[in-house]
């Protein structure tokens, strides 16, 4: 059962087959999340770079947007709602969730036997290419973040740390926020 969405807002349902999702999560990823949670990684605004890991419910919801290239989307949607769909991919991190840009775990269709899930790049909700294991992907992402931060000089890094916001009317604060 899905929570009620306020009128006028999209309502997300949790896909059936959560055990299928869990089976697509490699042990290295499970260990990472146990140690670090679901972090948001961002490099200062001047570099326009950031991505976030998805907690389980969000991962399941966003994964419903991944296209199944072998089947019509309406047919897939109906099968998913009926709980009769075998999930191939689960999105676990991304930089633009609304457009389906990020990374997903999925099995390598050419791997023999019960291979460990690997990381795939998602572009526009479509599986674009295999990246490798979670450990390879994480090492590549960490190196990318380090190189972007290293590209900043000390003054630019200090400016980025002191940045108060990118608002047309000046910095905003939470004073009076009752939400």
Secondary structure, 3 states (H helix, E strand, C coil): CCCCCCCCCCCCCCCCCHHHHHHCCCHHHHHHHHHHCCCEEEECHHHCEEEEECCHHHHHHHHCCCCCCCCCHHHHHHHHHCCCCCCCEEEEEEEEHHHCEEEEEECCCCCCCCCCCEEEEEECCEEEEEEECHHHHHHHHHHHHHHHHHCCCHHHHHHHHHCCCCCCCCCCCCCCCCC
